[in-house]
Amino acid sequence: MKQRINLLIVFSVVALIVLTTVQCYLVKTAYDYKVAEFHTQIKNEIGKISNNYSDIDSAIVSRKEALYKSLSENYIKGKKTKLDVKSGVLQAQYQNAITQKLQRKFERDLPNFKIDFAIVLNKFILYKSKQEADTIFSEKPFIENKLYGNLLSLNHAFLVRSYVGTTNGTFDNQDYKLLTEDSMYVSVVDWEMIILGRMTFILILSLLSILTLITLFVIALKALIKQKKVSDVKTDFINNITHELKTPLATLGISTKILEQKNIRNNDENFTSIVNTISRQNNRLQNLIDQVMANSLAENEIELQKEKIETEDFLLSIVNDFKITFPKINLKTDFQTQKTILVLDRFHLTTAFLNVLENAVKYGSSTITIKTKIIENQFSITFEDNGIGIAKNKQSFLFEKFYRVEQGNLHNTKGLGLGLYYVDQIVKAHQGSVNVISDLGKGSQFTILLKV
């Protein structure tokens, strides 16, 4: 059952990650589509308002063609190098004029967008008659080769269109052809916000889908964890009850073997003592069974069956039974009180005190001392042991339900962690209190205070 629930939890986590990844991929795909659609829109809009430079300013275009012709003829005559031609093209005086005219045209015809642009020179190739092409300039688009525009970088710009121009001429009875290629790159200010604005519905729907997936996952995960905890509690509760039943059964088994001894049967005092122990443990066993049947370890209020008890004799009876079950444990008493009469529930307090004693044994104690005294009109019962002790950072959790202190391999105990929780509940039901003082490696001291 535990393994199956663990697998379901792992599968749920993997499924959530996969579904979230798919959702993010779909959003990214939609975003890329919107970006491409936006670029196409800008290209089409710019294409409508600017087919070439002639519709901007014919005079400037004439100056541009005259410059290109002059540079080409000087190159043919050998008066200009390729580098001179490139510099002459890039440093033309009419560039600022074209930039300003294009900017005004974009602002007028595309008022909804703030556009930065750059037109860069890609190729400047001269074809002479009956000869191969003479490539004066041919490079990939770089912002350093900008002819016009206000862009400072091409990193976030996209290609709108390329302009290919040809010029035919004759120089010294020699025909030539000039081919140039310019590319326009644009960047729309705040284009990311424009695209996100167009994706508002998709983003909201995706966000709601992801939140729904996460919510359903959390609900399912909580249900699985709760189911796992219930399964663990059920198993550990059975182990704990089994452990609780073993104690009186062990005492009964030992007492029965003692009764088989002839010298015990012939000694009335010892015989009576053993019979009384058997009777007490039989009653305890029956009460434990009744407790399980009534589910008295649940969080419901515990009903006490109180009676007047001489507390010191009551503690001694618990000590005697404990010594029979754990003969190797040095259990000592240091009572500073005598014949203290308290109104207590004998069964529940017996179980609670035995829980404290057995806990000490579980955690490495070989010597346990039970002390009693009166402190400010309260009857104090202290259990001191020489066990492994409890770390300071764990002491505040000791009386929580199902909590068990783990100390490596120093103990191999089973249980639900109900022992000290049960002690705390029973003592509180008697309107008392319980506290612990301990240092790791120096043993522990549990003190129970009951009203006199």
N, C-alpha and C positions, 0 to 999 in steps of 0.2 A: 504493500500500500504506500509506504513512504517513498519507495523508488519510483512508483508510478506517478505520484504527485510531483516529485522532483522533476521527472521527465516532462510533465505537463507544464510546469513553471518554466523550464528551459525552452520548451517549444513555444510557449506564449511569448517569451522575450524575443526569440528569434523571429517569430511571426510579426511582432510589432516593429522590429527593426526593418524587416523586409518591406512591410507595408508602408512604413514611413519613408524608406528609401525610394520606393516606387512613386509615392506621392511627390516627393521632392524632385524626382526625375521628371515627372509629368509637368510640374510647375516650371522647372528649368527649360524643358522643351517648349512649353507655351511662351516663356520669356524669350527664348531664342527666336521663335516664330514672330513674336511681336517686334523684336528688334529688326529682323529682316524685312518685315512689312513696313516698319517705320522708315528704314533706309530706302526701300523702293518708293515710298510716298515722296520722300524728299528728292530723290533722283527725278521722279516724274515732274514734280513741281518746278524744279530748277530747269529741267529740260524744256518745259513750256515757255519759260521766260528768258532763256539764254541758249539759243542754238549755236551761236558763235559770237565772236567779238564785234562783228559788223553791225549788229543791232544795238550796240552800246554807244560807240562813237566811231563813225567811219573815218574821221580825220586821224584819230589815234591808230586805227588799224592800218591806215596808209603809211603812217610813220613807222609802225612796226615792220611792215613789209619792206619799206625802203631800207631800214636798218639791216634786216636779214640779207637783202640783196647786196648791200655795200660790204658787209662782212664776208659774204661768200666770194665776191669778186676780188676783194683784197687777199683772201686766202688763196684763190687760184693764182693770182699774180705773185704769191709768195711773200707778201708784205705782212701777213698775219699768220700766227701759229694757231694750232687747235685751242690752246689755252687762251689766247687772245680773243678768239671767236666766242668761246664760252663766257669769258668775263664781259665781253661787249654785250652779249644777249642778256645776262643776268643783271647788268648794271644800267640798263636802258632808263632814260630820263622819264619816259611816259608811264612807268610802272605804277607810281602812286596815283596818277590820274585814273587809270583803269580800276585800281583797287577801290577808290572812293566811289566811282560810278557803279561798280558791281554791288558794293555795300548798300548804296541808296536804292538800287533796284530790288535787292533782297528785302530790305525793310519795307518797301512800298508794296511789293507783290506777295510777300510772305510775312504779313504782320504778326502771325501767331507764333512765329519761331524767331529766335535770335541766333543767327547763323554766323559762324566764323569759317573762313575758307582760305584755301591756298591753291594756286595753280603752279605746278612745278614742271620744269623742262625735263623731258625724258630722252629725247633724241634730236640730233641735228646732223642730218646725213646729206652729203652732196653727191649727186650722180653726174658724171661727165660723159659726154657722148662716146660710145664705143669703149668705155672703160668700166672697171668695177666701181662699186660704190665706195666713196671715201667717207668713212664714219668719223666725223669731227667730234661728235659727242653722243654717247649712249650709256645711260646708267639707270639703275633702279630708282624709283621715286625717293628723293631725300628732301627734307625741308630746306637744306642748304642750297638747293637748286630752285628755290621759289622765285617765280616771276612776278606774281601779284598775290595780294591777300594779306590777312592779318593773323593767320595761324602761326604759332610758334613751334608747334610739334605735330607730327602726323600720328602720334601714338594712339590717340582716341578718335581720330578722324576716319572717314570711310570714303572710298572712291565713288564719285558721282558720275563722271564721264571723262572720256579722253578726246582731245581735239587733235586731229591730224590735218596738217596743212601742207600744200605743195605749191611751189613757185617755179615757173619756167623762165629761163633767161638766156641771153646770148652775150658772150664776152669774147672779144678778139676773134670773131667769126667761129666761136666754139659754143655749141649749145650745152646747157647744163640744167639740172633739175634739183631743187632743194626740198627735202622732206623733213618736216618737224612734227614732233608729238608732244603735246602738253596734257597733263592730267589734273583734274580738279578734285580736291579733297575738301570735305566740309565736316564741321563738327557743330551740332546743335547744342546750345547751352542748356543745361539741366535736362538732357534727353532721357536720363535714367528716370527722373520723376515723371516725365511725360508718359513713358512706357508703363511705369508702375501705376500711374493713374488710369491708363487704359486696361490694366489688368486687375483693377480693384475687385471686381466680382469674382474672378478666378482665385485671387489671393484669399478673399474672405471665405469662399467655398472650401478651398484647400485647408485653410487654417481650422475651419470648423470640422472638417473631416479628420484632420490630425488630432485635434482636441477630443473628438468623439472616440477615435481609436485609442488614444491614451487613457481616456476615462473608462472605456470598456475594459481596457487591459488592466488598469488599476483595480477596478471592481472584481474582475476575474481573478487577478493575482491575490487580492485580499481573501477572496473566497477559497482559493486553493491553499493559501497559507493557513487560513482558519481551519480548513479541513485537515491539513497536515498536522496542525497543532492538536486538533481534537483526536486525531489518530495517535499522535505521540502521547497525549495525556491518557488516552484509554489504555495504551500498552503499559506506560509507566505506572498508572494507577493500579493496574492489576499486579505489577511487580511489587509496588509498595505495600498493597494489602497482603500479598503473599508473604512479604518480609514481616509484616506486623503479626501475621498468624503463626509464623515460625517461632517467634519468641515464647508464647505460652505453650506451644506444642513441645518445644525443646525442654522447657521447664517440667512439663508433665512427664515427658519421657525419662528425664533424669530422676525425677521424684519416684516414678514407678520402679525404676531399677533399684533405687535406694530401699524401697519397701520390700524388695525381694530378699534383702539381707536379714538373716535371722536375728542378729543382735539389735537391729532397729525395731523389728516387730516385738521383741521382748522388752524394749525400753519404751514405756508408755509416753514419756515426755517427748522423745524424738519421734515416735510414731504419730503422736497427735500433731506435732509441728509439721511433719511431712504431709499428713492428711489435710491440714489447714492450707498448706501451700498448693496442694492439688485442687482443693476446693476454690481457692482464689483464682488460680490460673484457668480453671474450668469456667468460672464465672466471667473472667476476662475474655476468654475465647468466645463465649456465647455473646457477650456484649459487643465484641468486635464484629461478629457476624451480623448482629442486629444493626450495628452502626453502618455496615456496608449496605444492608437491605434498605435502611432508611435514608441512605445517601447523606449522612450527617456531616460528611466532609465537604459538602457543597457550601456555597457562600451564604446560605440561609442562616438565620440567627440560631445559635445553639441553645437547646433547652437543657438547663441544669437540674439535676436531682440532688439538691443540697441536703446535708445532714450535719449535725454537730460531730466533730472529729477531734480527737486528741492528736495534734499534728505531729509531734515527735514520734509517737508509736506508729502513726501512719507512714512516716518516712522510713522508719526502721523496717517495716514490713516490705516496703519497696526495695530497700537495701538487701534484705535477706533473699528475696526472690532473684534479685539481680546477681548476687554472688553465686547462686546455684547455676544460673545460665552462663555467667562469665567468671569461672573460678580463677582464671589467671589474672584478672584485673584486681589491683589493690584498691578496694573501695573503703574509704575511711569516713568517719563522722566526727564533727566538731560542733555539738549542740551547746549553745550558750543560753538556751531557753529550756523550760521544763513545763510539761503538762499545759501546753497552750491549746485552748479550745477555739477552733474556728469552724464556721459554717461553710462547708465545701462540697463539691461533687467528687465523690471518691473515685469513680471510674475514670472520668475525664482527666482529673489531675494525675492519677496513676499513669495513664497513657502519656500525658504531657511530660512528667518527670522522667519516665523511662525513655522518651524520645531524646531528652537532653543527655541522659547517661549513655544511650546507645550512639548518639552522635559523637560523643567524646571518644568512644571506642573506635568508631569508624575512622576517625581522623587521628589515629596514632597514639591515643592515651593509654598509659599503663597504670597510672595512679590518678584516682579521682577522690576529691574530698568534698563532702556535703556539710555546709555550715549553716547554722541558724542563729538569728539574733533579732532583737526588737529595735527598729529604727523609726523614731517619730511616729509611734502608734501604728507601725506597719510591721508585719511579720516578714522577715527577710530570709530567703532560702538561696544560698549561693552554691553553685557547682563549679569547683575549680579542677582543671585538668592540666596534664603536662603534654598535651598533643602538639600537633604541628602549628597550631595557631591560625589566625585569620588576618589577612592583609587589611589595612585600614580602609582602602578604597572599596572593599567588598562587604564591610560590616553593615552598611546601610541597607543592603539588599537581603540580609540573612532571613528576615521574617516575611519576605514576599512569597506569595504562592508560587510553587514550582521551582524556586531558585535553589540551586545546589552549588556549593563551592567546589571548584575543581583545583586540585593541587598535583598536577602531573600524574604519576603512577603511585602516589603514596597511599591511595585507597582504591578499592575496587568494589564500590557499593552501587546497588541499584536502588531506584526509588524515584518518586515524583517530585521530591523537594517539598513535601507537605509537613515534614516533622516539626521544624521550628515555626512554620506558619501556623500549624495546629496549636503549638505551645502558646504562641502569641494570642490566638483567638480564644483559647480556653482561659488564659490569665485575664484577658480583657473582659471576658464574660463574668469573671469573678471580681470585676472592677479593680483589678490589679495592674501591674506593669512588669515588663521584662526588659533587661538591657544586657549588653555584652561589653566586656573589656578584654582586648586581646592584642597581642603582638605576634607577627609571623615568626614562628620558631620558638615561641615562649609560652605556648599554651593559651587557654581561654578561661574566662570567668563569666558565667551566666548568673545573673541575680534576678530572682523573682520576688516581687513585693506584693503581699496580700494584706487586705485590711483586717485589723484585729477586731 
